[in-house]
Amino acid sequence: MLKPHIQGVFISIGIALLTGLLSSLLSGGQSEVYQTLNQPPFAPPAWLFGVVWTVLYILMGVAAYLIYISDTKPISKTIALCLYAAQLFLNFSWSIVFFRFQEYGWSVLVLALLIFLVALTMMTFFKISRLAALLLIPYFLWLLIAYYLNIGVFLLNK
């Protein structure tokens, strides 16, 4: 009985990781762009982003799987997973807007919408699975850091 859960959680994690990987590939030379930008104070080194995002995508995948296997009403589950998919799409879009098109003002807007959607997703997840919502806290906090950095890049690289 454990085997379907192991497969399911790996599929869910894989979807999140694949979203990040595809976004990264479509974004172009992220590290090169990042190195050329004027950075706000406390900007982390470029190598840290890949490590952090990998962990966050794993947590996101586990959280989504917990919602998927929950015993809640189908409509609640559908709403929660649609919110999750919507925020995953915005997450996917942000790197392309920021790195590929280097539209730092637009990327601030995308990130603000992403933060809002993640907060909404967390609240929806919380009603179904507290653990699923808690697993998204590091993601939410990292997005706040990213928002600070994005605004800084926008202001310092006009």
Secondary structure as the mmCIF struct_conf table of DSSP 4:
data_model
#
loop_
_struct_conf.conf_type_id
_struct_conf.id
_struct_conf.beg_label_comp_id
_struct_conf.beg_label_asym_id
_struct_conf.beg_label_seq_id
_struct_conf.end_label_comp_id
_struct_conf.end_label_asym_id
_struct_conf.end_label_seq_id
HELX_RH_AL_P HELX_RH_AL_P1 LEU A 2 SER A 27
HELX_RH_AL_P HELX_RH_AL_P2 GLN A 30 THR A 36
BEND BEND1 LEU A 37 LEU A 37
TURN_TY1_P TURN_TY1_P1 PRO A 41 PHE A 42
HELX_LH_PP_P HELX_LH_PP_P1 ALA A 43 PRO A 45
HELX_RH_AL_P HELX_RH_AL_P3 ALA A 46 TYR A 68
TURN_TY1_P TURN_TY1_P2 ILE A 69 ILE A 69
BEND BEND2 THR A 72 THR A 72
HELX_RH_AL_P HELX_RH_AL_P4 PRO A 74 SER A 95
HELX_RH_PI_P HELX_RH_PI_P1 ILE A 96 ARG A 100
BEND BEND3 PHE A 101 PHE A 101
HELX_RH_AL_P HELX_RH_AL_P5 TYR A 104 ILE A 128
HELX_RH_AL_P HELX_RH_AL_P6 ARG A 130 LEU A 135
TURN_TY1_P TURN_TY1_P3 LEU A 136 LEU A 136
HELX_RH_AL_P HELX_RH_AL_P7 ILE A 137 LEU A 156
TURN_TY1_P TURN_TY1_P4 ASN A 157 ASN A 157
#
